[in-house]
Every structure is written in C-alpha cells, then in structure tokens.
C-alpha cells in the first residue's frame, strides 16, 4: 500500500504543464489516481432495549492510465485501463474505450471537453 502511495505522490509531484494542441495526429498520455477511505456504520435496536452499533473503516487506491490519439482536430479516441484496490476486497480492473471531443477556447488556455465510452470490468 505504501509503495502505491509513494508512486502516486512521485507522479503528481513530477507532472509538467503541457501545451496540448488537440490537432489531428497528436498523441497524449493521461494518468490519474487517488487514495482515500470510507466508513460503514451500523446500528440496530432490539426489543427489550438492547441496541447494537458497529463501525468499519476501509482504505482504497485508484490508478488509471489513458493514452489518446486525435483522429481529427479536437476528436480523440482514448482507451483507459484502471485499477481500484480496497482493503479486504478483490481488486477491480476495467478497460474502457472512450471517444472525446475537446474544444480550445479562442485566445484562452481553457479547453472544455466531453467524453463518452463503453467498457468491461470484473465488478459492478
């Protein structure tokens, strides 16, 4: 678990700002990830005044890589491979095929995009 956190930290700290062009033939490589936790809380009451409560905490790691290729100006195909690992659970992997359209606003560094995809996973 610490190795994954260290790798994620190194990737985030060494990330550089890139000047993407969004033109036909361009290639991009995206990484994303996260580390977190969630808690489950249970409580129940029984007749006779007896009550029961419990709390469980779980940690998780999420990593994804997505290479992209621009088929036309602004239009790219972006396959995505992801892994989610949580304590006391089987790892979840999924593969998506995404189609994305990016629009570079004139005279701006802002480029909104829309992305849709379909894929397979070993979990819901």
Secondary structure, 3 states (H helix, E strand, C coil): CHHHHHHHHHHHHCCCCCCCCCCCCCEEEEEEEEEEEEEEEEEEECCCCCEEEEEEEEEEEEEEEEEEEEEECCEEEEEEEEEEEECCCCCEEEEEEEEEEEEECCCCCCEEEEEEEEEEECCC
